[in-house]
């Protein structure tokens, strides 16, 4: 295999795994914010339990996401040296802004939120999770601005013909706005179907927390139609932009004969899968919302089974969406200016292959372990020690260390 | 403007070494407080609230580097590709161990991840040291370094590892419950002189070889590290916070020779105007904001762990 193929495989693997966790983070944080806000406003302790249960799932998920984010971030500099050298002026700026918001602000605040339960004042603690959520969405905006620049390199050209985009040009990119809202609402679908699915599982199993999970189920199912309709809306709007700036991508998506510099035809299949399943989710979400009336959604049981089975579906859809957008840009890395073959760092294939195998392998193990842990905590249901178990009461771990401070 | 960006990058990297140095050091010293679960959990809890906020400084350093000096970063990463890839993998594994170790109650699970954490932290310190040593000895833009184990890089690896051990131990003396600080105190007392000696050897070697990364600035920085480490031994028991500040200074010192080595090439590779202006406008807001939030985090959580301290990691 040549270096470009290995580097592409590495990027596809690590970025896809990373994004699964990111999408759930973005969707789930909305629910955690809503629950904790309801707790602080009403003083009702059942909302605190909700915020802690879903908050712990959010944090474990965030951990795997952030490790993946580090890998994806460093990969640009390692494997895509010609891209960063030639286009770092514009692309690197957007990426740096993403890093500053996502890692810097979000991680710092999240650390304080995790360790702040019962230590900080309620309102301070609430402000922290709001800021975590806001910086998560701000970082999504910046990473999509960086991506939109690759899709459609805006900005005035320098003497060598390279685009130099400033703040306004990056954010005003026609390839950004609709795509950002599409991703935001797709993440909301991921988050609400996860919350609804996990709640449905507990209600089906009658795990003894019926009121608790009824509340989160109703919240999620009420939000779901907003997510599905908005995602389809802003997905369709992107086609108008793509027709304008990437005609070859549209040609492949609509299976009309493409010309030179066309992306591989199989993305047409990924596109059709995304489109049809997306429409199916619109119908499903509206039907489920209707069934909220008099709790039919719970009493009929069948909708609960559907919700449990549907948890993985939106994850598949977001990966399909990224394949359409990113593979659809091929053979270009910077559309019309730099091909993927040219963008890669000149490096020996063996070194790149070793790096790919090790990073992808480690990341796969982390992702699987992370999923198993999330599933385990989801099954356990609300527990008092989700956050803020003082060290003195830390669970005894076997024969050693049972002493209390 | 060039100088501003260059100093900013050096400061970001230096702050990273100071902050994550406590986590890497504590990770190596997981059993220094005692080998039982309570001592190990307390050690992880010591850096817990700061863990996420610390490591992001390296991500921010890399991203800002990319935005500000795109042509230098490309060359530097290509020259040190295998080593940087190794640092990345070790970093992932270290993080995974921190995130996963306390998630299940099974003693075997925790002991397993604890071994991973100690091993990965040691490898992390050594690999960062090797990287510093190689950046200092090999000009950016050279052919990829396949065997990064010259005597000078190895000396840096040793220095960084020992300094992180001392720095982590001083931090643990501040944070651990009073009955667990005996081990970390001994580590500071025994290893701080060794770390100082290691810096002194680097200093002497630099003076003898007269390499460009060993200008007056680097000599001054390494001399400062020697003094700070020696002083930390004397006050660690009575004033552990001040001792930690001194070891932090010693931990940040590698940023100086790295900066001096890259400076000549950096002058030629600054990014073009519009993107930098956008970034500068943003940084003026974000850096003070994050510094304020992190300072508040340290103020709110940097106290001795007691029975009421929340644990998570």
Interface residues (C-beta under 8 A of the other chain):
Chain A: X59 X60 X63 X64 X66 X67 X69 X70 X71 X73 X74 X76 X77 X78 X81 X82 X84 X85 X86 X87 X88 X89 X90 X92 X93 X95 X96 X97 X98 X99 X100 X101 X103 X104 X105 X107 X108 X109 X110 X111 X112 X114 X115 X116 X117 X118 X119 X120 X155 X156 X158 X164 X165 X166 X167 X169 X170 X345 X346 X347 X348 X351 X354 X355 X358 X359 X362 X363 X366 X369 X373 X376 X377 X387 X388 X389 X390 X391 X392 X393 X394 X395 X396 X397 X398 X399 X400 X401 X402 X403 X404 X405
Chain B: X35 X36 X37 X38 X39 X40 X41 X42 X45 X48 X49 X50 X51 X52 X53 X55 X56 X59 X60 X62 X63 X64 X65 X66 X67 X68 X70 X71 X73 X74 X75 X77 X78 X81 X82 X84 X85 X88 X89 X91 X92 X93 X95 X96 X99 X100 X103 X104 X105 X106 X107 X110 X144 X177 X271 X272 X273 X274 X275 X276 X277 X278 X279 X281 X282 X283 X286 X289 X290 X293 X294 X296 X297 X300 X301 X305 X306 X307 X308 X309 X310 X311 X312
